[in-house]
Amino acid sequence: MWLEDPITQLEKAAHAAWPGVLEEAQLPMVGWSYVLLSKHEEKDRARISYLVEHPNHGLFKYRLQLRPRAQAAFAAHYLRLEKASRAFQRTERLSLIKPMCLDIANQASLTTYAEGLPFSEFMRDAAEDHAKQLEMLQLAGEWLDAYHRTKVSETRIFQPKHAVNYYHDLGEKIQSGDLKVAAKPLILHGVERLSELAAKYSDQPTVSAVQYGDFHMRNLIFDGTCLTGINISKNQPAPVGHDIARLLLDYTAILRSSEDLESGQIIPADAIEAFFGGYRLVGPDDPSVQFLPYAKILGSLVSVPQRRNDRSKTKQKTLERLRPIAQVAFA
């Protein structure tokens, strides 16, 4: 058996479900090796994933969720990938992981495994080669363009009023003290600027396409030639700026600085130019592309607790990275 001497309840569950997954996927029962990729075993959450390999069949990712028991949600995540995988036009440069097997009863799944580095790590490694980073941003643009074309896109009128109303309500809670945040003056100023931006970009045509969801740099894998998408979290139509803003803000926060921005700018001009060298479904002047990065940065700042002791390391980094960018963006 590929998994020897499971110790915890989570490991035992993964061990027990594995033969059924192999049978459903029509793969051999013997000959597998494994490497633990991640493990979270807490009171309300227990998930584990392995990189599994067979000499005749290659690499796969085996995932099991013991808690929470949410079979419909677990299956929905897998089915989103299955739907996108059927439609995505793979090339030598662009790919998407393939679903292999879903075991709803055990909340287990098997997919192909994308070899390479997370896009974020590759971009960090290219920190001294700015031209290389921009070349890779163009490739990311090509990837998202291909993904957004997996379902027929349509022109819609951009209506940012829902985002404005949402942040206006949050602003009132922050003012009253019902919601305590780390960057109160900056966020409140950002809420005002968001209303101004909404008036500028409202009622203009945009394009709605199938949404990726959490389209950040860790959800793309690069092997030196091919860029592969993983972890699709949504599949409903939405303005394309949602996915574009998520990636470009992630890139800016991690790999650039506020010194690369002009007053009122949120993404460096060279990054915009590079990304849209690959992404062609809309251009950089699309209203959702122009507006949504400001909403995304507000959302990230609002999520940071007021007290330093209440912040995780991730939330502290979020504040440190995004505060100077937001100060320039909302100037």
One Martini backbone bead per residue (centre of mass of N, CA, C, O) as a GRO file, in nm:
protein
  331
    1MET     BB    1   0.099   0.034   0.019
    2TRP     BB    2   0.143   0.374  -0.009
    3LEU     BB    3   0.028   0.404   0.297
    4GLU     BB    4   0.200   0.404   0.593
    5ASP     BB    5   0.101   0.409   0.902
    6PRO     BB    6  -0.141   0.558   1.006
    7ILE     BB    7  -0.226   0.791   1.270
    8THR     BB    8  -0.442   0.975   1.210
    9GLN     BB    9  -0.761   1.026   1.126
   10LEU     BB   10  -0.696   1.157   0.855
   11GLU     BB   11  -0.500   0.942   0.747
   12LYS     BB   12  -0.699   0.706   0.768
   13ALA     BB   13  -0.905   0.819   0.567
   14ALA     BB   14  -0.713   0.829   0.324
   15HIS     BB   15  -0.641   0.529   0.325
   16ALA     BB   16  -0.938   0.413   0.295
   17ALA     BB   17  -1.013   0.575   0.016
   18TRP     BB   18  -0.796   0.503  -0.203
   19PRO     BB   19  -0.899   0.243  -0.351
   20GLY     BB   20  -1.162   0.373  -0.463
   21VAL     BB   21  -1.024   0.586  -0.634
   22LEU     BB   22  -0.866   0.393  -0.817
   23GLU     BB   23  -1.107   0.241  -0.928
   24GLU     BB   24  -1.257   0.484  -1.052
   25ALA     BB   25  -0.987   0.569  -1.226
   26GLN     BB   26  -0.845   0.317  -1.342
   27LEU     BB   27  -0.611   0.225  -1.143
   28PRO     BB   28  -0.367   0.094  -0.987
   29MET     BB   29  -0.307  -0.059  -0.664
   30VAL     BB   30  -0.001  -0.056  -0.733
   31GLY     BB   31   0.312   0.143  -0.722
   32TRP     BB   32   0.303   0.372  -0.515
   33SER     BB   33   0.391   0.706  -0.436
   34TYR     BB   34   0.450   0.957  -0.170
   35VAL     BB   35   0.367   1.310  -0.083
   36LEU     BB   36   0.327   1.550   0.137
   37LEU     BB   37   0.167   1.865   0.102
   38SER     BB   38  -0.088   1.878   0.312
   39LYS     BB   39  -0.200   1.968   0.663
   40HIS     BB   40  -0.525   1.995   0.836
   41GLU     BB   41  -0.590   1.955   1.200
   42GLU     BB   42  -0.893   2.045   1.331
   43LYS     BB   43  -1.190   2.077   1.472
   44ASP     BB   44  -1.336   2.209   1.187
   45ARG     BB   45  -1.065   2.112   1.026
   46ALA     BB   46  -0.987   1.849   0.770
   47ARG     BB   47  -0.697   1.829   0.558
   48ILE     BB   48  -0.552   1.646   0.273
   49SER     BB   49  -0.245   1.613   0.069
   50TYR     BB   50  -0.106   1.441  -0.223
   51LEU     BB   51   0.171   1.322  -0.392
   52VAL     BB   52   0.126   1.095  -0.658
   53GLU     BB   53   0.305   0.799  -0.797
   54HIS     BB   54   0.343   0.635  -1.118
   55PRO     BB   55   0.550   0.488  -1.347
   56ASN     BB   56   0.292   0.457  -1.573
   57HIS     BB   57   0.107   0.746  -1.492
   58GLY     BB   58   0.227   0.948  -1.289
   59LEU     BB   59   0.099   1.252  -1.165
   60PHE     BB   60  -0.082   1.332  -0.856
   61LYS     BB   61  -0.366   1.463  -0.672
   62TYR     BB   62  -0.456   1.390  -0.336
   63ARG     BB   63  -0.778   1.454  -0.177
   64LEU     BB   64  -0.899   1.517   0.168
   65GLN     BB   65  -1.212   1.571   0.354
   66LEU     BB   66  -1.328   1.542   0.681
   67ARG     BB   67  -1.346   1.854   0.754
   68PRO     BB   68  -1.621   1.931   0.668
   69ARG     BB   69  -1.943   1.815   0.607
   70ALA     BB   70  -1.953   1.903   0.244
   71GLN     BB   71  -2.042   1.755  -0.028
   72ALA     BB   72  -2.150   1.971  -0.221
   73ALA     BB   73  -1.903   2.161  -0.211
   74PHE     BB   74  -1.689   1.957  -0.292
   75ALA     BB   75  -1.818   1.882  -0.565
   76ALA     BB   76  -1.830   2.167  -0.690
   77HIS     BB   77  -1.528   2.211  -0.713
   78TYR     BB   78  -1.479   1.975  -0.908
   79LEU     BB   79  -1.693   2.053  -1.131
   80ARG     BB   80  -1.562   2.313  -1.215
   81LEU     BB   81  -1.310   2.181  -1.327
   82GLU     BB   82  -1.444   1.990  -1.527
   83LYS     BB   83  -1.575   2.207  -1.703
   84ALA     BB   84  -1.317   2.367  -1.773
   85SER     BB   85  -1.147   2.130  -1.890
   86ARG     BB   86  -1.325   2.078  -2.142
   87ALA     BB   87  -1.288   2.388  -2.262
   88PHE     BB   88  -0.993   2.409  -2.252
   89GLN     BB   89  -0.724   2.528  -2.460
   90ARG     BB   90  -0.458   2.350  -2.503
   91THR     BB   91  -0.106   2.402  -2.491
   92GLU     BB   92   0.234   2.440  -2.459
   93ARG     BB   93   0.170   2.715  -2.266
   94LEU     BB   94  -0.132   2.611  -2.186
   95SER     BB   95  -0.301   2.503  -1.879
   96LEU     BB   96  -0.503   2.244  -1.705
   97ILE     BB   97  -0.608   2.066  -1.480
   98LYS     BB   98  -0.721   1.726  -1.431
   99PRO     BB   99  -0.983   1.539  -1.369
  100MET     BB  100  -1.033   1.192  -1.234
  101CYS     BB  101  -1.180   1.189  -0.932
  102LEU     BB  102  -1.491   1.136  -0.739
  103ASP     BB  103  -1.558   1.112  -0.374
  104ILE     BB  104  -1.821   1.206  -0.202
  105ALA     BB  105  -1.846   1.036   0.060
  106ASN     BB  106  -1.518   1.105   0.132
  107GLN     BB  107  -1.407   1.366   0.022
  108ALA     BB  108  -1.258   1.288  -0.262
  109SER     BB  109  -0.968   1.345  -0.488
  110LEU     BB  110  -0.844   1.339  -0.837
  111THR     BB  111  -0.559   1.485  -0.997
  112THR     BB  112  -0.358   1.635  -1.167
  113TYR     BB  113  -0.012   1.742  -1.177
  114ALA     BB  114   0.168   2.042  -1.146
  115GLU     BB  115   0.466   2.113  -1.264
  116GLY     BB  116   0.661   2.334  -1.067
  117LEU     BB  117   0.618   2.672  -1.003
  118PRO     BB  118   0.495   2.910  -0.859
  119PHE     BB  119   0.450   3.209  -0.995
  120SER     BB  120   0.560   3.368  -0.751
  121GLU     BB  121   0.842   3.229  -0.742
  122PHE     BB  122   0.932   3.295  -1.025
  123MET     BB  123   0.912   3.603  -0.991
  124ARG     BB  124   1.116   3.624  -0.761
  125ASP     BB  125   1.356   3.496  -0.920
  126ALA     BB  126   1.310   3.759  -1.131
  127ALA     BB  127   1.385   4.030  -0.977
  128GLU     BB  128   1.649   4.106  -1.168
  129ASP     BB  129   1.429   4.055  -1.420
  130HIS     BB  130   1.202   4.259  -1.538
  131ALA     BB  131   1.148   4.155  -1.825
  132LYS     BB  132   1.064   3.872  -1.734
  133GLN     BB  133   0.820   3.950  -1.569
  134LEU     BB  134   0.663   4.081  -1.804
  135GLU     BB  135   0.654   3.829  -1.978
  136MET     BB  136   0.486   3.666  -1.766
  137LEU     BB  137   0.241   3.852  -1.761
  138GLN     BB  138   0.163   3.794  -2.051
  139LEU     BB  139   0.110   3.493  -2.008
  140ALA     BB  140  -0.116   3.536  -1.801
  141GLY     BB  141  -0.296   3.680  -2.003
  142GLU     BB  142  -0.328   3.440  -2.194
  143TRP     BB  143  -0.456   3.249  -1.994
  144LEU     BB  144  -0.709   3.418  -1.917
  145ASP     BB  145  -0.816   3.447  -2.199
  146ALA     BB  146  -0.867   3.144  -2.242
  147TYR     BB  147  -1.057   3.107  -2.002
  148HIS     BB  148  -1.276   3.330  -2.077
  149ARG     BB  149  -1.334   3.149  -2.356
  150THR     BB  150  -1.492   2.884  -2.241
  151LYS     BB  151  -1.721   3.098  -2.252
  152VAL     BB  152  -1.956   3.287  -2.352
  153SER     BB  153  -1.938   3.612  -2.397
  154GLU     BB  154  -2.061   3.938  -2.270
  155THR     BB  155  -2.218   4.234  -2.293
  156ARG     BB  156  -2.213   4.488  -2.040
  157ILE     BB  157  -2.318   4.696  -1.785
  158PHE     BB  158  -2.150   4.875  -1.563
  159GLN     BB  159  -2.223   4.817  -1.194
  160PRO     BB  160  -2.079   4.959  -0.897
  161LYS     BB  161  -2.302   5.007  -0.670
  162HIS     BB  162  -2.269   4.754  -0.491
  163ALA     BB  163  -1.985   4.819  -0.392
  164VAL     BB  164  -2.044   5.097  -0.277
  165ASN     BB  165  -2.261   5.011  -0.071
  166TYR     BB  166  -2.087   4.816   0.086
  167TYR     BB  167  -1.860   5.026   0.171
  168HIS     BB  168  -2.049   5.228   0.301
  169ASP     BB  169  -2.145   5.041   0.529
  170LEU     BB  170  -1.864   4.990   0.644
  171GLY     BB  171  -1.798   5.286   0.705
  172GLU     BB  172  -2.019   5.317   0.922
  173LYS     BB  173  -1.906   5.096   1.111
  174ILE     BB  174  -1.633   5.232   1.155
  175GLN     BB  175  -1.735   5.505   1.267
  176SER     BB  176  -1.902   5.362   1.513
  177GLY     BB  177  -1.717   5.088   1.602
  178ASP     BB  178  -1.828   4.804   1.497
  179LEU     BB  179  -1.568   4.831   1.312
  180LYS     BB  180  -1.232   4.713   1.339
  181VAL     BB  181  -0.941   4.864   1.199
  182ALA     BB  182  -0.613   4.940   1.097
  183ALA     BB  183  -0.697   5.165   0.845
  184LYS     BB  184  -0.918   5.387   0.887
  185PRO     BB  185  -0.858   5.653   0.727
  186LEU     BB  186  -0.791   5.512   0.458
  187ILE     BB  187  -1.059   5.364   0.416
  188LEU     BB  188  -1.249   5.609   0.424
  189HIS     BB  189  -1.118   5.745   0.185
  190GLY     BB  190  -1.160   5.507  -0.013
  191VAL     BB  191  -1.470   5.518  -0.013
  192GLU     BB  192  -1.488   5.797  -0.145
  193ARG     BB  193  -1.325   5.727  -0.404
  194LEU     BB  194  -1.511   5.501  -0.503
  195SER     BB  195  -1.751   5.685  -0.571
  196GLU     BB  196  -1.602   5.850  -0.784
  197LEU     BB  197  -1.527   5.612  -0.970
  198ALA     BB  198  -1.812   5.509  -1.025
  199ALA     BB  199  -1.910   5.764  -1.178
  200LYS     BB  200  -1.698   5.724  -1.410
  201TYR     BB  201  -1.769   5.390  -1.482
  202SER     BB  202  -2.054   5.399  -1.513
  203ASP     BB  203  -2.243   5.277  -1.781
  204GLN     BB  204  -2.036   5.090  -1.917
  205PRO     BB  205  -1.895   4.876  -2.123
  206THR     BB  206  -1.853   4.528  -2.074
  207VAL     BB  207  -1.721   4.201  -1.987
  208SER     BB  208  -1.860   3.881  -1.952
  209ALA     BB  209  -1.725   3.596  -1.774
  210VAL     BB  210  -1.586   3.332  -1.666
  211GLN     BB  211  -1.493   3.276  -1.340
  212TYR     BB  212  -1.225   3.189  -1.138
  213GLY     BB  213  -1.156   3.381  -0.873
  214ASP     BB  214  -0.858   3.294  -0.718
  215PHE     BB  215  -0.644   3.492  -0.910
  216HIS     BB  216  -0.342   3.408  -0.818
  217MET     BB  217   0.000   3.324  -0.817
  218ARG     BB  218  -0.052   3.033  -0.667
  219ASN     BB  219  -0.267   2.939  -0.915
  220LEU     BB  220   0.008   2.917  -1.075
  221ILE     BB  221   0.207   2.705  -1.291
  222PHE     BB  222   0.565   2.682  -1.369
  223ASP     BB  223   0.808   2.495  -1.597
  224GLY     BB  224   0.932   2.708  -1.834
  225THR     BB  225   0.675   2.678  -2.053
  226CYS     BB  226   0.415   2.608  -1.878
  227LEU     BB  227   0.093   2.728  -1.786
  228THR     BB  228  -0.095   2.638  -1.486
  229GLY     BB  229  -0.408   2.583  -1.362
  230ILE     BB  230  -0.558   2.615  -1.031
  231ASN     BB  231  -0.814   2.641  -0.817
  232ILE     BB  232  -1.109   2.672  -0.889
  233SER     BB  233  -1.387   2.881  -0.736
  234LYS     BB  234  -1.543   2.966  -1.003
  235ASN     BB  235  -1.833   2.984  -1.276
  236GLN     BB  236  -1.952   3.252  -1.299
  237PRO     BB  237  -2.050   3.531  -1.430
  238ALA     BB  238  -1.825   3.819  -1.485
  239PRO     BB  239  -1.642   4.068  -1.478
  240VAL     BB  240  -1.313   4.056  -1.583
  241GLY     BB  241  -1.185   4.244  -1.356
  242HIS     BB  242  -1.173   4.051  -1.120
  243ASP     BB  243  -0.933   3.872  -1.213
  244ILE     BB  244  -0.735   4.092  -1.296
  245ALA     BB  245  -0.715   4.240  -1.023
  246ARG     BB  246  -0.613   4.007  -0.853
  247LEU     BB  247  -0.340   3.964  -0.995
  248LEU     BB  248  -0.222   4.260  -1.013
  249LEU     BB  249  -0.231   4.313  -0.707
  250ASP     BB  250  -0.055   4.079  -0.622
  251TYR     BB  251   0.195   4.163  -0.778
  252THR     BB  252   0.230   4.449  -0.659
  253ALA     BB  253   0.245   4.374  -0.353
  254ILE     BB  254   0.497   4.166  -0.381
  255LEU     BB  255   0.694   4.305  -0.641
  256ARG     BB  256   0.626   4.595  -0.567
  257SER     BB  257   0.588   4.955  -0.533
  258SER     BB  258   0.488   5.278  -0.469
  259GLU     BB  259   0.725   5.396  -0.651
  260ASP     BB  260   0.576   5.277  -0.926
  261LEU     BB  261   0.366   5.507  -0.868
  262GLU     BB  262   0.120   5.717  -0.940
  263SER     BB  263  -0.105   5.926  -0.869
  264GLY     BB  264  -0.391   5.707  -0.848
  265GLN     BB  265  -0.235   5.450  -0.870
  266ILE     BB  266  -0.228   5.069  -0.856
  267ILE     BB  267  -0.085   4.992  -1.128
  268PRO     BB  268   0.166   4.956  -1.313
  269ALA     BB  269   0.210   5.043  -1.638
  270ASP     BB  270   0.393   4.799  -1.729
  271ALA     BB  271   0.198   4.579  -1.628
  272ILE     BB  272  -0.042   4.648  -1.801
  273GLU     BB  273   0.097   4.620  -2.075
  274ALA     BB  274   0.184   4.326  -2.046
  275PHE     BB  275  -0.083   4.184  -1.990
  276PHE     BB  276  -0.227   4.314  -2.259
  277GLY     BB  277  -0.040   4.150  -2.454
  278GLY     BB  278  -0.225   3.878  -2.383
  279TYR     BB  279  -0.488   4.028  -2.324
  280ARG     BB  280  -0.793   4.060  -2.556
  281LEU     BB  281  -1.094   4.084  -2.471
  282VAL     BB  282  -0.979   4.338  -2.334
  283GLY     BB  283  -0.883   4.641  -2.223
  284PRO     BB  284  -0.751   4.875  -1.995
  285ASP     BB  285  -1.029   5.063  -2.033
  286ASP     BB  286  -1.201   4.897  -1.885
  287PRO     BB  287  -1.410   4.955  -1.621
  288SER     BB  288  -1.345   4.700  -1.446
  289VAL     BB  289  -1.035   4.739  -1.457
  290GLN     BB  290  -1.033   5.027  -1.330
  291PHE     BB  291  -1.209   4.975  -1.057
  292LEU     BB  292  -1.155   4.692  -0.896
  293PRO     BB  293  -0.877   4.735  -0.754
  294TYR     BB  294  -0.996   4.931  -0.536
  295ALA     BB  295  -1.190   4.726  -0.410
  296LYS     BB  296  -0.980   4.507  -0.339
  297ILE     BB  297  -0.801   4.674  -0.145
  298LEU     BB  298  -1.023   4.734   0.057
  299GLY     BB  299  -1.095   4.442   0.131
  300SER     BB  300  -0.813   4.373   0.246
  301LEU     BB  301  -0.800   4.595   0.469
  302VAL     BB  302  -1.062   4.523   0.626
  303SER     BB  303  -0.941   4.228   0.718
  304VAL     BB  304  -0.766   4.388   0.921
  305PRO     BB  305  -0.699   4.405   1.228
  306GLN     BB  306  -0.644   4.641   1.465
  307ARG     BB  307  -0.486   4.452   1.639
  308ARG     BB  308  -0.180   4.315   1.636
  309ASN     BB  309  -0.246   4.047   1.806
  310ASP     BB  310  -0.486   3.966   1.587
  311ARG     BB  311  -0.268   3.911   1.378
  312SER     BB  312  -0.150   3.755   1.136
  313LYS     BB  313   0.111   3.729   0.932
  314THR     BB  314  -0.055   3.773   0.677
  315LYS     BB  315  -0.203   4.034   0.768
  316GLN     BB  316   0.049   4.200   0.816
  317LYS     BB  317   0.153   4.188   0.527
  318THR     BB  318  -0.090   4.314   0.395
  319LEU     BB  319  -0.057   4.589   0.530
  320GLU     BB  320   0.238   4.653   0.445
  321ARG     BB  321   0.182   4.633   0.132
  322LEU     BB  322  -0.100   4.809   0.092
  323ARG     BB  323  -0.083   5.085   0.224
  324PRO     BB  324   0.110   5.242   0.024
  325ILE     BB  325  -0.067   5.190  -0.225
  326ALA     BB  326  -0.330   5.324  -0.120
  327GLN     BB  327  -0.212   5.606  -0.072
  328VAL     BB  328  -0.171   5.653  -0.377
  329ALA     BB  329  -0.447   5.566  -0.500
  330PHE     BB  330  -0.620   5.775  -0.290
  331ALA     BB  331  -0.495   6.071  -0.357
   0.00000   0.00000   0.00000
